[in-house]
């Protein structure tokens, strides 16, 4: 049973409500779908940067590419789907499609990949925004909440149908594995890869280690917690670090799946932590960021930001940058473990942060994208939709 923190009861209620909305949406999606897509809550896609270009999923259901030199769109935002037959909420009427994007895009070679809540993954030309392939081609999986991860020639992602997929990055062909790896429970997590092993968490409370070449389990048995795992695993030296809905942060031996240590917080771990100088910095829904010794799990410091942290932080030089749900951005100096109020965006933040060349990119609930100087707090608005778009 998940224990709740009374101080942050409203946030817990929000998360539970969101979870229920999405799960109900999944049921309606599967029962009413007629070959189209389903109108769902707006997503919270993070961004990736590559060669001074930023790629992000917008709340209009498009993939956008932005030049970080001048903030201009490199090509018109490309919708994952156009108008076609789709299910209305709790009904089966025709409605314009609008694909929510929760997962952060990934990229390899000249292609950028984005997962849709409609149960498809799309590959676009990074240079032009032209659609290169879509999987599955003729039907839909269950909704995809997590993002994808790529190697040089393969893209991996999971669906809420409980299956993990490996596709040819160039063609979208699914013959690398004999069949998808079937966990059998809902998956919202984005995978992480270290060497030849992929790690992913699930709503069955377990962390799995999968051989990237064969799609077979590598540990004798998955590592089990007492709560769902939705954050992306973090690889540090010989360990895998994960947060769980059971309020614990875990370090697991990546070779054999055995626990190194666990650390108890006041609420769920939703955000993916960062590790620097052998210290784990983990944002929590109890409104705190915990600095924990990566070797033994001992608490080094904690920072009370007074608002839940569901957005995954980033590292900029020796600063950990964190955004709270209420939109205040902080930095934590890893040298002296001092926090600093950087800027108040006054907009809710749930999407994971991105960083490039001393700047942090924050995607807010109002579909605004801000570039923030991690040292000074200077802010620049970046356009991710065409003029006239609501």
NORSUL-V443160 format. One record per pair of residues at least 24 apart in sequence whose C-alpha atoms are under 7 Angstrom apart, sorted by the first residue. I is the first residue (numbers start at 0). J is the second residue. If there is no record, write none. Layout:
I & J
I & J
//
This chain:
1 & 226
1 & 244
1 & 245
3 & 266
4 & 265
4 & 266
7 & 285
25 & 141
25 & 142
27 & 89
31 & 86
31 & 90
31 & 91
32 & 85
32 & 86
33 & 84
33 & 85
34 & 84
34 & 138
35 & 83
35 & 84
35 & 85
36 & 85
36 & 86
36 & 96
36 & 117
37 & 85
37 & 86
37 & 87
37 & 96
37 & 117
38 & 87
38 & 88
38 & 96
38 & 97
38 & 98
39 & 99
40 & 99
41 & 99
42 & 99
42 & 100
42 & 101
43 & 100
43 & 101
43 & 349
43 & 350
44 & 100
44 & 101
44 & 102
44 & 103
44 & 350
45 & 102
45 & 103
45 & 350
45 & 351
45 & 352
45 & 353
45 & 362
46 & 103
46 & 104
46 & 353
47 & 104
47 & 105
47 & 353
48 & 355
54 & 104
55 & 103
55 & 104
56 & 100
57 & 366
58 & 99
58 & 366
59 & 97
60 & 97
60 & 98
60 & 99
60 & 100
63 & 383
70 & 381
70 & 382
71 & 382
72 & 383
74 & 127
74 & 128
75 & 385
76 & 384
77 & 128
101 & 144
101 & 145
102 & 144
102 & 145
102 & 146
103 & 146
104 & 146
104 & 147
105 & 147
105 & 148
105 & 149
106 & 149
107 & 149
107 & 150
107 & 151
114 & 143
114 & 146
114 & 147
115 & 143
116 & 142
116 & 143
116 & 144
117 & 142
117 & 143
118 & 142
118 & 143
132 & 170
132 & 171
133 & 171
134 & 171
144 & 187
145 & 187
145 & 188
145 & 189
146 & 189
147 & 189
147 & 190
148 & 190
148 & 191
156 & 189
156 & 190
157 & 186
158 & 186
159 & 185
159 & 186
159 & 187
160 & 184
160 & 185
161 & 185
161 & 186
176 & 213
176 & 214
180 & 214
187 & 229
188 & 229
188 & 230
188 & 231
189 & 231
190 & 231
191 & 231
191 & 232
193 & 234
198 & 232
199 & 232
200 & 228
200 & 229
201 & 227
201 & 228
201 & 229
202 & 227
202 & 228
203 & 227
204 & 228
218 & 255
218 & 256
221 & 256
222 & 256
222 & 257
229 & 269
230 & 269
230 & 270
230 & 271
231 & 271
242 & 268
242 & 269
243 & 267
243 & 268
244 & 268
260 & 295
260 & 296
261 & 296
262 & 296
269 & 309
270 & 308
270 & 309
270 & 310
270 & 311
271 & 311
272 & 311
272 & 312
273 & 312
273 & 313
282 & 308
283 & 307
283 & 308
283 & 309
284 & 308
284 & 309
309 & 349
310 & 348
310 & 349
310 & 350
310 & 351
310 & 352
311 & 351
311 & 352
312 & 351
312 & 352
313 & 352
313 & 353
313 & 354
315 & 354
315 & 357
322 & 348
323 & 348
324 & 348
324 & 349
341 & 376
342 & 376
//
